Amino acid sequence: MRTVYLAGPDVFLPDAVAIGIRKKELCAAYGFEGLFPFDNEIPLNPRGERIDRLIYRANEEMIRRADLGIFNLTPFRGASADPGTVFELGLLVGLGKCAFGYTNTTEDLLDRLKRADRVTFDAARNMWQDSAGMAVENHRNADNLMIDNALIEHGGYPVLRHRAAPGELYRDLTGFEACLRRAVEAISRAEDPARTAGMMAAAAKPRAERGA
């Protein structure tokens, strides 16, 4: 069973553990084992090391153990994705592993930046710029070009965009489940179509039959 690292700002939700359990249940329905950061048990530490350092090490080890990753790139505390999630995406693709990502907003990065800052178009330079006079990229991407293209290069798909209800911005798992389907399809193309067809058939069963 392939393992999937589950990254995203949903770890900061008050019900993060419940969200993690639901994500892992969906992974199992598609034939994967989900690895959620809260699965890590941080041991008592007699040497007095910082807790944040121990969390970092545990998450890095989990990323190294995973076969692939699914990343929640919904904008978090600003116009772009959570920086910790983006770091984990970079680490995973740097290890040569497949990555899939989703966001619960459908806007381009430029449109979000226009609300977050005074962004204007400089006709002389034929480019957008922010209030500090710095260039703002406009490639119609969901986020920074390095994020969007990392997913295309290392998973075969762009960021999946889904418009969630405002109150469900970090809880809506529609895009997450779509990424699971993409992962199954990617495995099918690369390795074993017969095995993948079985995974998709199992995932398509009614939840009652799956025990969900």
Secondary structure as UniProt FT lines:
FT   STRAND          2..7
FT   HELIX           9..12
FT   TURN            14..15
FT   HELIX           16..29
FT   TURN            30..31
FT   STRAND          32..35
FT   HELIX           37..39
FT   TURN            46..47
FT   HELIX           51..65
FT   STRAND          68..72
FT   HELIX           83..94
FT   TURN            95..96
FT   STRAND          98..103
FT   HELIX           109..116
FT   STRAND          120..122
FT   TURN            123..126
FT   STRAND          127..129
FT   TURN            131..132
FT   STRAND          135..136
FT   HELIX           145..155
FT   STRAND          160..161
FT   HELIX           166..168
FT   TURN            169..171
FT   HELIX           174..190
FT   HELIX           193..204
FT   HELIX           207..210
//
